[in-house]
Amino acid sequence: MNQNAAFPAPDGHQLLSLLHRPPTVDTTEPWLLVLMHGVGSNEDDLFGLADFVPAPFHVLSLRAPFVLGPGSYAWFEFSIEADGSRRIDAAQEARSREAVVRTVQAARELGMLVMLLSFIQLLRKPPAGLPASAMAGTTAVAGTTTSVSP
């Protein structure tokens, strides 16, 4: 398992910090599982799941870009108003979405199909910039589930 694996960004933009577990067996058609932690956590939180992921998978665990505190990160700031409505920082959400797309695009050379597992609402819909053929599915565990056929 590699800490802070690096993939070159073709457009010169910075990619998200991440942890990477390569496949534990040789395979000609590896998959890529991308893990995204929930608010207040970090890339270490879900990386323990890598031990339970099938051997032909690369596993990436991404760190959200906005710092809340030591070891605590968020994809975007949000609040719950007195009337129960939720307000998010739409600009931060857009920047996070773009960073996820850039990072996954850079890492796509690792896997034939990409699966995203997220404990956040950032992926309410398939990310723009990733072709449907690149994604086996998108799951927001705490929210809506969207499946895309490869």
N, C-alpha and C positions, 0 to 999 in steps of 0.2 A: 504494500500500500504506500502510495506516495503522498506526501504533504505538499500542498500548493503546486500541483502540476501546472505546467505552462503549455499553452497552445498559441501559436502565432495568430494574431488578429490581422487578417488581410487588409483591413481598412485603417490600421494604425490606432484604433480605439483600444482602450484598456478593457481587458476581460475580467470577469468576476474571479475572486479567490475561490479555490476549490480543493477538495481532496479527490484522489483518483485511485481506484482499485482496478488493475487490468484483469482480463480473463484469467482464470486459474487453469485453463486447458487451452491447447492449440485449437483454433477454429478458423475456418475460411470465411465465415459469415457471422462475425460478432455483433451483438446488440449493444446498445448504449442506454443505460438507465440513469436518468438525471434526477437527483433528490434535491428538494428545496424545503428548507426548514421553516417553521412558523415564526411569528413575531417574538422577538426577545431571545431567540436562540442563535445557533451558529452552525457551521458546516459539520461540526463533530456530532451534533445531535442525532442525525439520521444515519451517519456513516456506519454505525454499528450494524445496520441492516445488511451491509455488504456481505457479511458472513453467511447470510441466508439467501442470497441472490444466486441463481444458477451460474455455474462455472463459465459458460460462454459469454457472459455479459461484462462489459466495462461498466463500472459504477462511478459516477461523478456526484459529489455532494457540494452544492454551491453555497457560498456565503452571500447573504443579502448585502447591498452596498451602503446602507445607511446605519451609522453607529448610534445605538441607544445608550450604551455604557460598556464597561469592560466585558468582552466576550458576548455581547448582546447586540444583535443586528435586526434590521427590519427592511422589508421590501419597499415600504412606504409608511408614512405616519397616518394614523386614523384616529377618530374619536367617535364616541357615541353620545349623541345630543340628548338633552333632557326628555325629548319626545320619543326617544328610542331610535331615531334615524341615525344612520352612520354617515360620517363625512371622511373622505380620504383625500390625501394630497395627490391630486390627479397628475401633477407634473412628476412627482417622485415615482408614481406607479408607471408612467410612460417611460421614464429613464430606466427603471428596473426591468421592464418588459424588453426594452431595446438591448440592455446588457445581457439578459438571458438569451435572447436570440443570437447576439454576436458570439457569446460563449459556446452555445450549442452548435452553431454553424462551424466554428473553429474546431470543435471536437468531433464533428460528424465523420471525419476520416477514420475514427475509431470504430464506429458501429454502422451497420447497414440500416437498422431501424432504430428510432429513438423513442423511448418511453419516458414520460415526465411524471414524477410522483411529488405532489406538492401539498403542504399543510396550509396553504395560503389561497387567497382568492385572486391572485395575480393572473392565474391561467383560467379565467372564466371562459375563455374561448381560445382556440388554437392560436399561438403567437404568429403574427404577421411576419413574413420573412422566412418562415420554415415551410417548405412545401408539404402538402398533405402526405405525399409519398414518403417523407422522411419520418413520419410519426406513426407509431403503432397505437398510441392513445395518450390522452391527457387526463390525469385524475387530480382533482382538488379534494382531498380527503375531508376537509371541513366544509366543503361547498358543493358546487355543481360538478357533475361528471360529464365530460365531453369525449366521445370516441371518434377517432378519425381512422378510416381504413387506410392501410399502407398501399 
